[in-house]
Amino acid sequence: MLEETLSMRRLASVKATETIRSSDPNRIITEAAKWLAAHVESYIDNHETAYSLTFGDVDQEHFPTLYAIETSVLAAVPKDDDVLTSGKYEAEEVEMMKALTEKMAEATRIGVEHKEIFSYLFERLKFYYEPIVGMGVGGVVTKPIDGYIKLSMFEFDVDSMTVRVVKRMPTVEAGSDTVGTPRVESQIIEMNPSFIVDFTMVYWERNVETGLF
């Protein structure tokens, strides 16, 4: 049984390595930029300019390259906690992770050198950062901004973990605003291997006259 499990792990790792190495790094970073633009509302915080996001379970139809990498790696990553904590991987698994690291580094380099890949993401984000300068007939008037997205890192983390989230929930008595003894709720969250991206929203106000209409 153990030998059979090892053989399956090795085969899955070999297949994942082949998938990773055949993946186009331009498509990888382009699809990442597309995912970020499509999910702006889920992470936007215009009090911050630096973002560190984790995402996974990508859609095959819209992000086929990321999907292929994610599913092949998930199929190959050991499910044995002892393996994950000890770091005792098979040679094929080590080769897979090496290929993954190299490919993601290549995709990151392209994203750093070609900021235009993130131009649509910037257009989506800038709506939330443009300063309000007044009100006009048509509504709120904002001052235009220019800028770009500065990519710092894009990786795929093969580690998984289990996290217990504890929340103190206030108890409100019926028919009143009195807050009773807080109750504690805990939730177990399984964090699977996933993509990790760090980027910064770099912007400045456009030096133009803004009129109120």
N, C-alpha and C positions, 0 to 999 in steps of 0.2 A: 504493500500500500504506500509506504514511504517512497519507494523507488518510482512508483507510478506518479506520485504527486510531484516529485523532483523533475521527472521527464516532462510533465505538463508545464511546469514553471519554465523550464529551459526552452521548450518549443515556443511558448507564448512570448518569451523574452527575445528569441531570434526573430519572430514575426514582427514584434514591436520595433526592434532595431531596424529591420528592413523598411517598415513604414516611416519611421523617423528620418532615415537617411534619404529616402526618396521624396520627402516633403520639400516643397519650394519655400525657402525662408521668406521670400517676398510675399507669398500668399499667407504665410503664418502671421506676419506682422500686420498685413493689410486687414486680415480677418479680425485680429485683436483690436485694431483701431475701429473697425466696424462694430464690434461688440460693445466697446466702450461708448461709442456714439449712440448706439441703440438703447443703452441702459443708463443714460445720464441721470434721469429722474430718481434712480434708485440709490445714487451715491452723492449727488450734488450737495455741496456745502460752500456757499459763497463767502463764508468767513475764513475759508482755507484756500490755499492754492496748490498745496502738495497732497497728492493722493497715493495711497497704498491699498490696492484692491486685490481680492482673491475671488476667482470665479471658476466655475466648472459646469458640468452637465450641459455642454453647449449643443446648439441645434444643428443637426446634420445638414439640413437644407440650406441654411444661411452661412454656416461656418464649417464647410466640409473638411478642410485641412486640420483645423483645431480638433474637430470631432474625431478624425482618424487617429490623431496622436493620442488624444485623451483616452479613447476606448481601448486602443492597443496597449497603452501603458497600464491602464487599470486592470486589464486582463492578465498582465504579466507581474504586477506588483504582488509580492507574497502577502497572504492573508494571515500568516502565522505571527502572532505577537512576539514570540521569542526571536524570530528572525528580524523583525523590525527593530526591536530594542537592542539586539546584540550586534546588528550590522553584518551578520554572516550571510552574505549574498552569494549566489552561484556565479560562476564566471560569465555566463550568458547575461545575467541580470546586471552585472557590473558593466558589461559592454553596452547594454541598452542604455543605462544611465549616462555613460560617457557620451554616446551618440546624442542623447537628449540634451545634455548640457552644451555640447558643441553646436547643435542646431539652433537652440534657443539663443545662444550667444550671437550666432550669425544673424538671426532675425532681429535681435536687439540692436546690433551694429547698424543694420539697414534703417531701422526706425530712428536711430540717433542721427544718422547722416542725411536722411531724407525726411525732413520735418513735414513736407507736404502730404505725407501719408496720413497725418493727423489733422489735416486742414478742416475736414468736415466736423471732427470732434471739437475743434476750437470754435467753429461756428455754432455748434449746439450749446457749448458751455458759455459763450460770451454773453448770451442773453441774460444770464444770472449775475454777471459781473459789471455790466454797463451801469455807470452811476446815473441816478435820477437827478435831473437838473430842474424839473418843474412840471407843470401841467399845461397842456395845450388843448385845443378844441378836440383833437382826436384822442386825447387821453394823456398818459404819462409820456414825458419827453426825456430821453436818455442821451448821454454823451457817448459817441462811438468809441470803441477801443480797438486796438490792433494787438497782435501778438502771435504766439505759437505754443505748441505743446512740446515740452522738453521731456523726452523719455529717459528714465534713469535705469530701469531694469525690467526685463520680462523673462520669467522662468516658469518651469513646471515643477512643482514640489511633489516628489513621489511619496513623501511621508503622509501617513494618516494618523489621526488621533481622536480620542474621545474626550469631550469637554463637558463638564457639569456647570451649567449656568444657574446661579442662585439669585432670585429676585425677592425683595421685600415688598409685598403688595399691601397698600392701605385698605383697611376694612371700614366701610362707611355704613353707619347704622341707618336702617330704613326710616324714611321720613324726616331725616335731619342731616345736617352737615357735619355731625360729630364723627371724627375719625377714631375708630376703635383700635384695638391691638393689631399691629401689622402681622400678616401671616407670611410665611416664607414658602415660596414655590421654587422647586428645582427642576431642571430639565436637562436631559442628556442629549448632547448634539454630536453626531458623528461627522467628523471633518475628513472628507476623502481627499486623495491627491488632487491637486488643482493648479490652475494657472495663477501666477502672481505677477502683478504689474505695478510699477511705481512711476508716476509722472508728475510734472509740475505745469500748472497753468501760468504761463509767462505773458503778461499783458501790460499795456500802457494806454493812457488816454490819447486819443487822436487830437492833434492840435488844429482844431477847426472851430469856426464860430458857430455856436448853436443858438438858433432863434426859437422863440416860443410863439406858436401859432394858435 
